[in-house]
């Protein structure tokens, strides 16, 4: 019987684009990498698959680009928050 240890790491990268090298390094030493705060938009999520071809990626964007974010500070939004 062979025993294999599963190596898992959780990483808060605070922007994946500025931490690609750190994530590539994690890929060399871990089997599963859980990434928080990647700050990718929906259309940028395929970037996760390009970091290391030996890893399968699944991602969800939490970045809100709705009208309220784009119009933050306008009088109409300001009045709604009161």
Secondary structure, 3 states (H helix, E strand, C coil): CCCCCCCEEEEECCCHHHCHHHHHHHHHHCCEEEEECCCCCHHHHHHHHHCCCCCCCCCCCCCCCCHHHHCCCCHHHHHHCC
